[in-house]
Amino acid sequence: MGCQDELLVEKVCEMYEKISRLESLKPSKDVNMLFTQLVRTCMPPSPIDVTKLCKRVQEMRSKLIRLCGEAEGLLEGHFSTILGSYENPLDHLNLFPYYSNYLKLSLLEFTLLSQNCTHVPSKIAFVGSGPLPLTSIVLASYHLTTTSFHNYDIDPAANSMAAHLVSSDPDFSKRMLFHTTDIMNVTNELKEYDVVYLAALVGMDKEEKIQVMDHLAKHMAPGALLMLRSAHGARAFLYPVIDPCDLRGFEVLSIFHPTDEVINSVVVARKFPMHVHSLDQGLGPMILPSKCSEIQVFNPLEELTIEE
């Protein structure tokens, strides 16, 4: 590990110690300051490979990702409550401090989706939509204006808050649907979706993430697209990393690692059109069983400009 990597790890460990000592992760001056510092520390492009860190740092990273997930959920809940107090919540989305990031991430994901999808999807599932389903809202507003969005979350309170945000809009109240359930209990319904989005924080560690991806591989429609959020370099201290080799039952089509304030990497995969064996027998053949390192990482934004 190089000197720069050692300094980075040391700084992240120091921030973890401070964050883990907080009495609450609800939005406050101290919480906001610490997480802003953490994100700024991890945002610059870095060659660090978190899978090669020592066991102690690996354990710290796992705990830090869970703390980040909890804080993110509380932040979204806080702003969903604020937005829900307005007569037309969708007119005030820019109150959320990271709204511009969602606009950029959604444009990136829509661009990748368009490059790999031959038709406009009629139904999309978003797994892990939370109390502030901004990806679904932004896609439905600007990019997929006739598509219906089925938002899945395990937390009934989160779904209730999210549904309230769109209830006053005559279009969105019909096109945005909310399902309170564990996605591991959803089977036949998954075949109805042209595209499934998997939120970054569904499956907080590698094993949990693989379980969810295997379940989707078993039940999604052949040829359907799976959009996943991952992390790269130092950003992997904030979010789980998806190893393309773990996407059994899918062909990985593209991977993109942003270098701006959009933190998440994006992975696009297609469910194999061939028959997939049951989970008991494994998930059938992989197109890239020994070539995971050869998946091309490309920049879909070379010809893409983001309008402010």
N, C-alpha and C positions, 0 to 999 in steps of 0.2 A: 504494500500500500504506500503510495507516494506521500510526500510531506503535506501537499494540499488536501489530500483525502483524510489524512490524520487530523488536520486542523478542523476540517468539516465535521468529522465524526465527533470530535471533542466538543465542538460548539453545539451540535444537535443533542448530545448527551446532557450537556449543561441545561439546555432548554427543556429537555424532557424532565429533568429533576425539578425545575421550577414549575412546569405545568402540572406534574403529578402531585405537587404539594398544594395546589389550589383547592379551596374548600368546595367550589362549584365551578362548572364549566359553562354556566349560563352567561350570555353576553354581558360584559361589564368592562370597565376601563382596563383592568389588569388582564382579563382574559383576552380581550381584543388585542392588546399590546403584545402579549406573549405569542399569540398565534400569528400575528402579522410579522413579528420578528422571525418566527420559525419558517414561514412561507418564504420570506425574503432570503433567508439563509439557504433554503433548498431549491430556489427557483433557477439560479444561473446554471447553464449547461455544465454537466460534470461527467467525467469518465468513470466515476465510481460504480462498482458492481456490488449491490447490497447482498447478493447471494454469497459473496466471498468473504464477508465480514465474520469476525469471531462470534462464538455462540453468545457471549454476553451482550454484544451489540445487536445481534439478531433478535434476542429476547426483548431488549429495549425497544427496537424498531416495531416489533409486534404490538407491544403495549402502547407505543406512541400512536400507531395507526388507529387503535381502538379509541384512544383519547381524542384524536382528531375527528373520528367518526361521530363520537358522542357530542363533541362541541359543534360540529357542523349541523347535526340534527337539531340541537337546541337553538342555534342561530337561525336556521330555517323556520323552526316553530315560532320563534320570537317575531320574525318579520311576517310570517303568514298571519299571525294574530293582528299585527299592525295593519297589513293590507286588507284583512277581512273586516276591519272597522269602517272602511270606505264603502260608499254605495256601489261604486264600480271598481272593484279591486284591480282589475286588469289595466286600468288607466294609470296606475301608480306603481308599476313593477320596478321602475327605476329607483325607488326608495331602497331596494335591496342593494347593498354595497357592491355585490359581485355580479350584478345584472349584466353589465357589459361583457364580462367573461363568458356568461351563458350565451349571449348573442354570438360571440366569436366561436365558441365551441359548437353551438348548434349549426352554424354556417359551415364549419369544417366537417361535421358529421354528415350534414345534408349533401355536401359536395362529394364526399367519399361514397355515400349511399347512391347518389345519382350515377357515379361511375361504375357501380356494380349491380345496379338494378335496372331491368329493362322496361319497367312500367311504374306508374305512380302507385305506391302501396295503398290498399283500401283500408287495411287494419294493421295497426302497430301496437305491440305490447311494450310497456316500459316497466321493468321489474326493479322495485326499490324506489318508487316515485317520491315518497316522503310527503311532508306537510306543505312543501312549496315546489310543485312539479314544473319547474321552469323550462326544462328541455321540451317536455310535451307542449307546453304553452307556446314557446317560441317557434317550434316546428309547425304547430297548428296555425299560428298567426302569420308567419312569413314564408314558409317553404312548402308545407303540405296542407293546403287550405281546404281540401275535401276529405282528407284522411280522418278516420276515427282512431282515437288513442285510448287504449285500455291500460290503466295505471294500476299496478299491483303493489300493495304494501302490507306487511304483516301487522302494522299498528293501526287499530281502528281510529284512534284520535288523529293520527296523521292524515288518514284518508278523509275524515270528516272536515278537517281544516282545509285540505286541498279542494274538496268538492265545493266548499263554501265560496272559494275564490272565483269559481267559474259559474256558479249557480245563477247569477244575475245576467249573464250573457246568453242571448237566445241561441247563438250558434254553438258556442263552446259547451253549453249545458247539455247539448245533444251529442256532440262529438267526443267529449271527454268523459270516460266512464271510469269508475273506481271499484276495485275488488280488494276486499280485506281478507287475505289468505297468505299462507306460506306457499311460495312458488313450487316447493317440493311436493305439494299436494295437488298441483294443477297438472293435468295430463292431456286429455283429449282437446281441451280448449286451445292448447298451444299450437295445434295443427291449423288453427284458423288464421294465424298471423303471417303476413308477408315478411315482417321484420320484427325482431325482438331486441330491445335494448336492455343491457344489463348494467345497472348502476355500479359505480366503482366500489361502493361499500357494501354490496351484497356479497357475502363470503369474505370475511375479514382476514382470513389467512389462507394459505395455499390449499390446504385440505378442504376447507369449506367451499372455496371457489371452485375447485375441481368437481366436488359433489354437485353443485348447481349446474355447471357446464355439462357434465355427464347427463344430468336429468334433462336439460334442454336438448341435448343431442338425441336422446331417446324419443322425445315427444314432439319436437318441432316438425313442421312439414318439410319434406325433402325439397331442397332448393331454396328454402327460406334463408334470409340473412340474419346473422347475429352481430350486433354492434356492441363492442365491449370497451370499457375504459380501464386503462392500465396506468403505469407510471414508469419513468425512465430516469436513470442517473440518480441524483440526490433527491429528486421528487418522490422516489420510492420510499423515503422516510415518512411520507404523508399518506400514500395510498398503496394498496396491494398491487403487485406486479403480476401480469398474466404472461406465462410462458407459452408461446404458440404451440409447443410440443404437447401441452396439456389439453389442447382443443381436439380431443378424440371425437371422431364422427363429423368433423368440420374440415373444410378446405380454407386455409387462411389466405385471404385475397390481398389485404394490404395492412400496413402498420404505419402510423404517423406519430412522430414525437414533436410536439410544439416546443419552441424555444422562447416564446413570449409569456405573457401572464396567464395564459391558459395552461393549467397545471397538468391535466390528464392527457396521456397518450390515447390514441384511438386505434382499435383493432377491428377489422371487418372480416368476418368469416361466413362461409356458406355451408349449410347442412348438405351433406352428400346426397345426391339424387338417388343413390343406390340403396338397397335394403340394408338397414343397420341391425345388427344382432341385439338381443336383449342384454341388459347390463350384467346379468349373471354370466354371459358368455363373452363379455368384453364388448367394445363398441365397434367392432368390425375394422376394416382396413383404414389406414391413414394414407393420404396422398403423399405426405412428407414425413414418413416415419424416421428417416435418418438424415433429413435435409433441413432441419429446423433453422440451422444457421444460415441457410441460403435464401430464406424468405426476403424478398426485396423490400426495403424500406424506402418509400418515395415521398415526394413533397407534392400533395395535391393543390397546394396554394401558390404554385409558381405562376399560374395565370389567374389567380383569384385575388380580388381586392375586397377589403372589408369596408363597407360604408359606415362611417360613424353616425 
